């Protein structure tokens, strides 16, 4: 994938599978490359990847988004990096999701 300049946003593996997250614009090319090396590949589409930048404390982010109940049901934890916590979201209304998430940013309640 790197040789074809495909950005992998997340890679996770275990003995029976490998999960790779790429953008939808690059997914067809990525699938083509992956199918050459792995006989079985499954594809799942998500509406967006959300990064909470500035912390890698998943528990802190989970507590913050718990204040916005509509948000937590649409997002699934993906990964932590050194300075962010990432989620994937499944919603048809990304604008509404962003509006709800903005409440997390302005929420001054202690956690």
CNS distance restraints for C-alpha pairs under 8 A (distance, minus, plus):
assign (resid   1 and name CA) (resid   5 and name CA) 6.40 0.50 0.50
assign (resid   1 and name CA) (resid   6 and name CA) 5.21 0.50 0.50
assign (resid   1 and name CA) (resid   7 and name CA) 7.55 0.50 0.50
assign (resid   1 and name CA) (resid   8 and name CA) 7.96 0.50 0.50
assign (resid   1 and name CA) (resid  30 and name CA) 6.58 0.50 0.50
assign (resid   1 and name CA) (resid  33 and name CA) 7.14 0.50 0.50
assign (resid   2 and name CA) (resid   6 and name CA) 5.57 0.50 0.50
assign (resid   2 and name CA) (resid   7 and name CA) 7.06 0.50 0.50
assign (resid   6 and name CA) (resid  22 and name CA) 7.38 0.50 0.50
assign (resid   6 and name CA) (resid  26 and name CA) 6.52 0.50 0.50
assign (resid   6 and name CA) (resid  30 and name CA) 7.18 0.50 0.50
assign (resid   7 and name CA) (resid  22 and name CA) 6.21 0.50 0.50
assign (resid   7 and name CA) (resid  23 and name CA) 7.63 0.50 0.50
assign (resid   8 and name CA) (resid  20 and name CA) 6.55 0.50 0.50
assign (resid   8 and name CA) (resid  21 and name CA) 5.66 0.50 0.50
assign (resid   8 and name CA) (resid  22 and name CA) 5.03 0.50 0.50
assign (resid   8 and name CA) (resid  23 and name CA) 7.99 0.50 0.50
assign (resid   9 and name CA) (resid  20 and name CA) 7.49 0.50 0.50
assign (resid   9 and name CA) (resid  21 and name CA) 5.28 0.50 0.50
assign (resid   9 and name CA) (resid  22 and name CA) 5.78 0.50 0.50
assign (resid   9 and name CA) (resid  23 and name CA) 7.95 0.50 0.50
assign (resid  10 and name CA) (resid  19 and name CA) 7.72 0.50 0.50
assign (resid  10 and name CA) (resid  20 and name CA) 5.68 0.50 0.50
assign (resid  10 and name CA) (resid  21 and name CA) 5.07 0.50 0.50
assign (resid  10 and name CA) (resid  22 and name CA) 7.60 0.50 0.50
assign (resid  10 and name CA) (resid  78 and name CA) 7.69 0.50 0.50
assign (resid  10 and name CA) (resid  79 and name CA) 7.07 0.50 0.50
assign (resid  11 and name CA) (resid  18 and name CA) 7.13 0.50 0.50
assign (resid  11 and name CA) (resid  19 and name CA) 5.63 0.50 0.50
assign (resid  11 and name CA) (resid  20 and name CA) 4.59 0.50 0.50
assign (resid  11 and name CA) (resid  21 and name CA) 6.56 0.50 0.50
assign (resid  12 and name CA) (resid  18 and name CA) 5.72 0.50 0.50
assign (resid  12 and name CA) (resid  19 and name CA) 5.10 0.50 0.50
assign (resid  12 and name CA) (resid  20 and name CA) 6.63 0.50 0.50
assign (resid  13 and name CA) (resid  17 and name CA) 5.72 0.50 0.50
assign (resid  13 and name CA) (resid  18 and name CA) 4.24 0.50 0.50
assign (resid  13 and name CA) (resid  19 and name CA) 6.15 0.50 0.50
assign (resid  14 and name CA) (resid  18 and name CA) 6.50 0.50 0.50
assign (resid  22 and name CA) (resid  26 and name CA) 6.51 0.50 0.50
assign (resid  22 and name CA) (resid  27 and name CA) 6.13 0.50 0.50
assign (resid  22 and name CA) (resid  30 and name CA) 7.74 0.50 0.50
assign (resid  23 and name CA) (resid  27 and name CA) 6.06 0.50 0.50
assign (resid  24 and name CA) (resid  28 and name CA) 7.70 0.50 0.50
assign (resid  24 and name CA) (resid  45 and name CA) 7.74 0.50 0.50
assign (resid  26 and name CA) (resid  30 and name CA) 6.12 0.50 0.50
assign (resid  27 and name CA) (resid  31 and name CA) 5.95 0.50 0.50
assign (resid  28 and name CA) (resid  32 and name CA) 6.24 0.50 0.50
assign (resid  29 and name CA) (resid  33 and name CA) 6.33 0.50 0.50
assign (resid  30 and name CA) (resid  34 and name CA) 6.04 0.50 0.50
assign (resid  31 and name CA) (resid  35 and name CA) 5.94 0.50 0.50
assign (resid  31 and name CA) (resid  41 and name CA) 7.75 0.50 0.50
assign (resid  32 and name CA) (resid  36 and name CA) 6.78 0.50 0.50
assign (resid  33 and name CA) (resid  37 and name CA) 7.25 0.50 0.50
assign (resid  34 and name CA) (resid  38 and name CA) 6.04 0.50 0.50
assign (resid  34 and name CA) (resid  41 and name CA) 7.54 0.50 0.50
assign (resid  35 and name CA) (resid  39 and name CA) 5.95 0.50 0.50
assign (resid  35 and name CA) (resid  40 and name CA) 6.99 0.50 0.50
assign (resid  35 and name CA) (resid  41 and name CA) 6.55 0.50 0.50
assign (resid  46 and name CA) (resid  88 and name CA) 6.58 0.50 0.50
assign (resid  46 and name CA) (resid  89 and name CA) 5.98 0.50 0.50
assign (resid  46 and name CA) (resid  90 and name CA) 5.25 0.50 0.50
assign (resid  46 and name CA) (resid  91 and name CA) 7.94 0.50 0.50
assign (resid  47 and name CA) (resid  88 and name CA) 7.61 0.50 0.50
assign (resid  47 and name CA) (resid  89 and name CA) 5.80 0.50 0.50
assign (resid  47 and name CA) (resid  90 and name CA) 5.20 0.50 0.50
assign (resid  47 and name CA) (resid  91 and name CA) 6.10 0.50 0.50
assign (resid  47 and name CA) (resid  92 and name CA) 7.16 0.50 0.50
assign (resid  47 and name CA) (resid  94 and name CA) 7.48 0.50 0.50
assign (resid  48 and name CA) (resid  88 and name CA) 5.84 0.50 0.50
assign (resid  48 and name CA) (resid  89 and name CA) 5.36 0.50 0.50
assign (resid  48 and name CA) (resid  90 and name CA) 7.14 0.50 0.50
assign (resid  48 and name CA) (resid  94 and name CA) 7.79 0.50 0.50
assign (resid  49 and name CA) (resid  86 and name CA) 6.96 0.50 0.50
assign (resid  49 and name CA) (resid  87 and name CA) 5.84 0.50 0.50
assign (resid  49 and name CA) (resid  88 and name CA) 4.53 0.50 0.50
assign (resid  49 and name CA) (resid  89 and name CA) 6.28 0.50 0.50
assign (resid  50 and name CA) (resid  86 and name CA) 5.58 0.50 0.50
assign (resid  50 and name CA) (resid  87 and name CA) 5.18 0.50 0.50
assign (resid  50 and name CA) (resid  88 and name CA) 6.09 0.50 0.50
assign (resid  50 and name CA) (resid  89 and name CA) 7.33 0.50 0.50
assign (resid  51 and name CA) (resid  84 and name CA) 6.05 0.50 0.50
assign (resid  51 and name CA) (resid  85 and name CA) 5.62 0.50 0.50
assign (resid  51 and name CA) (resid  86 and name CA) 4.39 0.50 0.50
assign (resid  51 and name CA) (resid  87 and name CA) 6.48 0.50 0.50
assign (resid  52 and name CA) (resid  61 and name CA) 7.55 0.50 0.50
assign (resid  52 and name CA) (resid  84 and name CA) 5.29 0.50 0.50
assign (resid  52 and name CA) (resid  85 and name CA) 5.18 0.50 0.50
assign (resid  52 and name CA) (resid  86 and name CA) 6.31 0.50 0.50
assign (resid  53 and name CA) (resid  83 and name CA) 5.93 0.50 0.50
assign (resid  53 and name CA) (resid  84 and name CA) 4.35 0.50 0.50
assign (resid  53 and name CA) (resid  85 and name CA) 6.74 0.50 0.50
assign (resid  54 and name CA) (resid  83 and name CA) 5.13 0.50 0.50
assign (resid  54 and name CA) (resid  84 and name CA) 5.68 0.50 0.50
assign (resid  55 and name CA) (resid  82 and name CA) 7.59 0.50 0.50
assign (resid  55 and name CA) (resid  83 and name CA) 4.94 0.50 0.50
assign (resid  55 and name CA) (resid  84 and name CA) 5.06 0.50 0.50
assign (resid  55 and name CA) (resid  85 and name CA) 6.75 0.50 0.50
assign (resid  56 and name CA) (resid  80 and name CA) 5.70 0.50 0.50
assign (resid  56 and name CA) (resid  81 and name CA) 6.22 0.50 0.50
assign (resid  56 and name CA) (resid  82 and name CA) 5.92 0.50 0.50
assign (resid  56 and name CA) (resid  83 and name CA) 5.22 0.50 0.50
assign (resid  56 and name CA) (resid  84 and name CA) 4.81 0.50 0.50
assign (resid  56 and name CA) (resid  85 and name CA) 5.31 0.50 0.50
assign (resid  57 and name CA) (resid  61 and name CA) 6.58 0.50 0.50
assign (resid  57 and name CA) (resid  80 and name CA) 7.95 0.50 0.50
assign (resid  57 and name CA) (resid  84 and name CA) 7.98 0.50 0.50
assign (resid  57 and name CA) (resid  85 and name CA) 7.04 0.50 0.50
assign (resid  58 and name CA) (resid  62 and name CA) 6.01 0.50 0.50
assign (resid  58 and name CA) (resid  80 and name CA) 7.33 0.50 0.50
assign (resid  58 and name CA) (resid  85 and name CA) 6.10 0.50 0.50
assign (resid  59 and name CA) (resid  63 and name CA) 6.16 0.50 0.50
assign (resid  60 and name CA) (resid  64 and name CA) 6.32 0.50 0.50
assign (resid  60 and name CA) (resid 111 and name CA) 7.39 0.50 0.50
assign (resid  61 and name CA) (resid  65 and name CA) 6.20 0.50 0.50
assign (resid  61 and name CA) (resid  85 and name CA) 7.48 0.50 0.50
assign (resid  62 and name CA) (resid  66 and name CA) 5.99 0.50 0.50
assign (resid  63 and name CA) (resid  67 and name CA) 7.15 0.50 0.50
assign (resid  63 and name CA) (resid 111 and name CA) 6.54 0.50 0.50
assign (resid  64 and name CA) (resid  68 and name CA) 7.83 0.50 0.50
assign (resid  64 and name CA) (resid 104 and name CA) 5.91 0.50 0.50
assign (resid  64 and name CA) (resid 111 and name CA) 7.12 0.50 0.50
assign (resid  65 and name CA) (resid  69 and name CA) 7.25 0.50 0.50
assign (resid  65 and name CA) (resid  71 and name CA) 6.73 0.50 0.50
assign (resid  65 and name CA) (resid  72 and name CA) 6.30 0.50 0.50
assign (resid  65 and name CA) (resid 101 and name CA) 7.36 0.50 0.50
assign (resid  65 and name CA) (resid 104 and name CA) 6.07 0.50 0.50
assign (resid  66 and name CA) (resid  71 and name CA) 7.84 0.50 0.50
assign (resid  66 and name CA) (resid  72 and name CA) 6.41 0.50 0.50
assign (resid  67 and name CA) (resid 104 and name CA) 7.31 0.50 0.50
assign (resid  68 and name CA) (resid  72 and name CA) 7.02 0.50 0.50
assign (resid  68 and name CA) (resid 100 and name CA) 6.66 0.50 0.50
assign (resid  68 and name CA) (resid 101 and name CA) 7.37 0.50 0.50
assign (resid  68 and name CA) (resid 103 and name CA) 7.30 0.50 0.50
assign (resid  68 and name CA) (resid 104 and name CA) 7.19 0.50 0.50
assign (resid  69 and name CA) (resid  73 and name CA) 6.98 0.50 0.50
assign (resid  70 and name CA) (resid  74 and name CA) 7.06 0.50 0.50
assign (resid  70 and name CA) (resid 100 and name CA) 7.55 0.50 0.50
assign (resid  71 and name CA) (resid  75 and name CA) 6.49 0.50 0.50
assign (resid  71 and name CA) (resid  97 and name CA) 6.49 0.50 0.50
assign (resid  71 and name CA) (resid 100 and name CA) 6.60 0.50 0.50
assign (resid  71 and name CA) (resid 101 and name CA) 6.92 0.50 0.50
assign (resid  72 and name CA) (resid  76 and name CA) 7.64 0.50 0.50
assign (resid  74 and name CA) (resid  89 and name CA) 5.53 0.50 0.50
assign (resid  74 and name CA) (resid  90 and name CA) 5.52 0.50 0.50
assign (resid  74 and name CA) (resid  91 and name CA) 6.38 0.50 0.50
assign (resid  75 and name CA) (resid  87 and name CA) 6.01 0.50 0.50
assign (resid  75 and name CA) (resid  88 and name CA) 5.55 0.50 0.50
assign (resid  75 and name CA) (resid  89 and name CA) 4.30 0.50 0.50
assign (resid  75 and name CA) (resid  90 and name CA) 6.52 0.50 0.50
assign (resid  76 and name CA) (resid  87 and name CA) 5.33 0.50 0.50
assign (resid  76 and name CA) (resid  88 and name CA) 5.37 0.50 0.50
assign (resid  76 and name CA) (resid  89 and name CA) 6.34 0.50 0.50
assign (resid  77 and name CA) (resid  86 and name CA) 6.35 0.50 0.50
assign (resid  77 and name CA) (resid  87 and name CA) 4.42 0.50 0.50
assign (resid  77 and name CA) (resid  88 and name CA) 6.53 0.50 0.50
assign (resid  78 and name CA) (resid  85 and name CA) 7.89 0.50 0.50
assign (resid  78 and name CA) (resid  86 and name CA) 5.39 0.50 0.50
assign (resid  78 and name CA) (resid  87 and name CA) 4.76 0.50 0.50
assign (resid  78 and name CA) (resid  88 and name CA) 6.21 0.50 0.50
assign (resid  79 and name CA) (resid  85 and name CA) 6.11 0.50 0.50
assign (resid  79 and name CA) (resid  86 and name CA) 5.14 0.50 0.50
assign (resid  79 and name CA) (resid  87 and name CA) 6.92 0.50 0.50
assign (resid  80 and name CA) (resid  84 and name CA) 5.79 0.50 0.50
assign (resid  80 and name CA) (resid  85 and name CA) 4.48 0.50 0.50
assign (resid  80 and name CA) (resid  86 and name CA) 5.97 0.50 0.50
assign (resid  81 and name CA) (resid  85 and name CA) 6.38 0.50 0.50
assign (resid  81 and name CA) (resid  86 and name CA) 7.91 0.50 0.50
assign (resid  91 and name CA) (resid  97 and name CA) 7.73 0.50 0.50
assign (resid  93 and name CA) (resid  97 and name CA) 6.48 0.50 0.50
assign (resid  94 and name CA) (resid  98 and name CA) 6.16 0.50 0.50
assign (resid  95 and name CA) (resid  99 and name CA) 6.25 0.50 0.50
assign (resid  96 and name CA) (resid 100 and name CA) 6.17 0.50 0.50
assign (resid  97 and name CA) (resid 101 and name CA) 6.09 0.50 0.50
assign (resid  98 and name CA) (resid 102 and name CA) 6.09 0.50 0.50
assign (resid  99 and name CA) (resid 103 and name CA) 7.05 0.50 0.50
assign (resid 100 and name CA) (resid 104 and name CA) 7.46 0.50 0.50
assign (resid 101 and name CA) (resid 105 and name CA) 7.01 0.50 0.50
assign (resid 102 and name CA) (resid 106 and name CA) 6.51 0.50 0.50
assign (resid 103 and name CA) (resid 107 and name CA) 5.70 0.50 0.50
